Amino acid sequence: MQFIYRFEAMTTPCEVILFSKDKIKANKTAKAILHEAKRLEKKYNYFDPTSYLSILNRREKSTIDNETIQLLKKAINFYRKTEKVFDITVGTFKDIYKYSYTIKELQCKKDRFLPYVGCEHIKLKKDRLYFDNPYTKIDLGGFIKEYAVDRATHIIRKNKISSALVNFGGDLFALGKKPNGEKYKIGIKDPNDRTKFATFVEIENQALTTSASYERNITIENDIYSHIISPFTDNIPITKSISVISCTCLESGVYSTTLMIDNHIKLSSNIEVIINY
């Protein structure tokens, strides 16, 4: 039987489709996924001053738990793999976008904080996090939703459900095949006409994420800029999307975001990229 569960977490609509003969097991699994998504939303919310991440950014706590250590280690590793393009310290810039600056003023503010952007400014030593200056901030916004999808998939497997589709705002993981033996068929929107699909892909035991700016963007002096913040460029095309298929949602999300900024990054052989203009 097919069971569909919908909720909102991390400011995005979430859907979990479970195939199971046991409704009680399916409901229990969905409840655990919802609880985990809300836990991560609360813990790593950049904008919530009471979140664990905000406390770390304010330097009110330096001892960190194992989950955060592992996430930061992964983020630093991706920072190196992507030649510093994927960078969780772009949070250092984030607050300046709350104000109605002109393009010139915004660039001036970015230039002021640019020396403090980069994972070189954070250090992990055992269970402690150190910043080498008062300004660097961590933003896990491009990381946690994808991590949450992988955590949801882990919960599904733990509950011995072998066929499922997890979709958190377009960040997906397809577990196994459908009961009829077909792979999961996923439509990728046309960035020029979101009522249509540019292409379809079939996936099994794989993750797919799509990075795009046609639905989330910033308007400054009547010019539209991507919501993806980068010290390298502001010139990210709005009518462009990049989808990445890999083994985990976290990896797919990192590379779909990275490739929006720089499409010359070296990729491993297990990654499939789909670019739409």
C-alpha positions in Angstrom: 0.0 0.0 0.0 1.1 3.6 -0.7 1.0 6.1 2.2 1.7 9.8 1.5 2.6 12.3 4.3 3.0 16.0 3.8 4.3 18.7 6.2 6.4 21.9 6.2 9.9 22.1 7.6 12.9 24.4 6.9 10.5 26.8 5.1 9.7 24.3 2.4 6.9 21.8 1.7 8.0 18.2 2.4 6.5 15.0 1.1 7.2 11.4 2.1 5.8 8.5 0.1 6.1 5.1 1.8 5.2 1.7 0.3 4.3 -0.7 3.1 1.8 -3.4 4.0 1.8 -2.1 7.5 0.0 1.2 8.1 1.1 1.4 11.7 4.7 1.0 10.7 4.3 3.6 8.0 2.7 6.1 10.4 5.4 5.5 12.9 8.1 6.1 10.3 6.5 9.3 9.0 6.2 10.6 12.6 9.9 9.9 13.2 10.8 11.7 10.0 8.7 14.8 10.9 10.3 14.9 14.4 13.8 14.7 12.9 13.2 17.4 10.3 11.8 19.7 13.0 14.7 19.0 15.3 17.2 19.9 12.6 15.2 23.0 11.6 15.3 24.2 15.2 18.9 23.3 15.9 20.6 24.8 12.8 18.3 27.8 12.0 20.5 30.7 11.1 17.8 33.2 11.7 16.6 31.9 15.1 18.6 33.6 17.8 17.9 30.7 20.2 19.1 28.0 17.8 22.3 26.0 18.5 23.9 27.5 15.4 23.2 31.1 16.5 24.7 30.4 19.9 27.9 29.1 18.2 28.0 32.1 15.8 27.8 34.4 18.8 30.7 32.6 20.4 28.6 31.8 23.5 29.6 28.2 23.3 32.7 26.5 21.9 32.2 22.9 22.9 30.1 21.2 20.2 28.2 17.9 20.0 29.2 15.0 17.8 26.6 15.6 15.1 27.7 19.2 14.6 31.4 18.1 14.5 30.6 15.6 11.8 28.6 18.1 9.8 31.3 20.7 10.0 34.0 18.2 9.0 31.9 17.3 5.9 31.4 20.9 5.1 35.1 21.7 5.4 35.9 18.7 3.2 33.5 19.8 0.5 35.0 23.3 0.7 38.4 21.8 -0.2 36.9 19.4 -2.8 35.1 22.3 -4.6 38.1 24.5 -4.5 36.6 26.8 -1.9 33.4 27.4 -3.9 31.0 25.6 -1.5 31.5 27.6 1.7 29.4 27.6 4.8 31.1 30.8 6.0 29.2 32.9 3.4 26.9 33.4 6.4 29.4 36.2 7.2 27.7 38.1 4.3 24.1 37.1 5.0 23.0 39.8 7.4 23.8 42.6 5.0 21.1 41.4 2.6 18.4 42.3 5.2 18.9 46.0 4.5 17.9 48.1 1.5 21.4 48.9 0.3 22.2 50.1 -3.2 24.4 47.8 -5.3 27.4 50.0 -4.6 26.7 50.0 -0.8 26.2 46.2 -0.8 29.5 45.7 -2.6 31.2 47.9 -0.1 29.8 45.9 2.8 30.8 42.7 1.2 34.3 44.0 0.6 34.5 44.8 4.3 33.6 41.3 5.4 35.4 39.4 2.6 38.6 38.9 4.6 36.6 36.9 7.1 34.9 34.5 4.6 36.5 31.1 4.2 36.6 27.8 6.2 40.2 28.7 7.1 38.7 31.0 9.7 37.2 28.1 11.7 39.0 25.3 13.4 37.9 22.0 15.0 39.9 20.6 17.8 38.4 17.5 19.4 35.0 18.7 20.6 35.7 22.4 20.3 35.0 25.0 17.6 37.3 28.0 17.2 36.9 31.2 15.1 40.0 33.2 14.4 38.1 36.5 14.3 34.9 38.0 15.7 33.1 38.3 12.3 33.0 34.9 10.6 29.6 33.2 10.7 28.5 29.8 9.7 25.3 29.2 7.7 24.3 25.6 7.1 21.2 26.6 5.0 22.6 24.9 1.9 23.4 21.8 3.8 20.8 20.9 6.5 17.8 20.3 4.2 19.8 17.8 2.2 21.1 16.3 5.4 17.6 16.0 6.7 16.6 14.0 3.5 19.4 11.6 4.2 18.4 11.3 7.8 14.8 10.6 6.7 16.1 7.9 4.4 18.1 6.4 7.2 14.9 6.3 9.4 13.0 4.6 6.6 15.6 1.9 6.2 15.8 1.4 10.0 12.1 0.7 10.0 12.6 -1.9 7.2 10.7 -0.1 4.5 12.4 -0.9 1.2 10.5 1.4 -1.2 10.0 5.2 -0.6 10.4 8.6 -2.0 11.5 11.5 0.2 11.0 15.0 -1.2 12.0 18.1 0.8 11.3 21.1 -1.5 12.7 19.4 -4.5 15.6 17.7 -2.7 14.9 14.0 -3.2 16.0 10.5 -2.4 14.4 7.5 -4.1 14.8 4.4 -2.0 14.6 1.2 -4.0 12.0 0.8 -6.8 8.3 1.1 -6.8 6.4 -2.1 -5.9 5.7 -2.6 -9.6 9.4 -2.8 -10.3 9.7 0.6 -11.9 12.3 3.2 -11.0 11.0 6.5 -9.6 10.5 9.0 -12.5 11.3 12.6 -11.5 10.4 15.7 -13.5 12.8 18.6 -13.6 11.2 22.0 -14.2 12.0 24.2 -17.1 13.6 27.3 -15.6 12.0 29.4 -18.4 8.5 28.0 -17.8 7.9 26.4 -14.4 4.6 25.0 -15.5 6.5 22.6 -17.8 9.2 20.0 -17.3 12.5 20.3 -19.1 13.3 16.7 -18.8 12.6 13.5 -16.7 15.0 11.2 -15.0 14.6 7.8 -13.5 16.4 7.0 -10.2 16.8 4.1 -7.8 18.7 4.3 -4.5 19.9 7.7 -5.6 19.5 11.4 -4.6 18.6 14.3 -6.9 18.7 18.0 -6.0 18.1 21.0 -8.2 19.6 24.4 -7.6 18.0 27.3 -9.3 17.1 31.0 -8.6 13.9 31.4 -10.6 11.8 30.9 -7.4 14.1 32.4 -4.8 16.0 35.6 -5.6 16.8 39.1 -4.5 15.9 42.4 -6.2 18.3 45.3 -5.8 17.8 48.5 -7.7 15.4 46.7 -10.0 18.1 44.1 -10.9 17.4 40.4 -9.9 20.1 38.5 -8.2 20.3 34.8 -7.2 19.6 33.8 -3.6 22.9 31.9 -3.8 25.5 34.0 -2.0 29.0 33.7 -3.2 32.2 35.8 -2.7 33.1 34.9 -6.3 30.2 36.3 -8.3 26.8 37.8 -8.1 26.2 37.1 -11.8 24.3 33.8 -11.5 21.7 33.4 -14.2 18.1 33.4 -13.0 16.9 31.3 -15.9 19.2 28.4 -15.2 19.0 25.3 -13.1 21.4 22.6 -12.3 20.4 19.1 -11.1 22.8 16.6 -9.6 22.2 12.9 -9.1 24.5 11.1 -6.6 24.5 8.6 -3.8 23.4 11.0 -1.1 21.3 14.1 -1.0 24.0 16.0 0.9 26.5 15.4 -1.9 24.0 16.2 -4.6 23.0 19.5 -2.9 26.6 20.6 -2.4 27.4 20.1 -6.1 24.2 21.5 -7.5 24.9 24.7 -5.6 28.6 24.7 -6.4 28.0 24.3 -10.1 25.6 27.2 -10.2 28.6 29.3 -9.1 31.3 27.6 -11.0 30.7 24.8 -13.5 34.4 23.9 -14.0 34.7 22.1 -10.7 36.1 18.6 -11.0 33.5 15.9 -10.2 33.8 12.3 -9.2 32.5 9.6 -11.5 29.4 8.7 -9.5 27.9 12.2 -10.1 25.5 12.9 -12.9 24.8 16.6 -13.9 21.8 18.0 -15.8 21.9 21.6 -16.8 18.9 23.5 -18.1 18.7 27.1 -19.4 
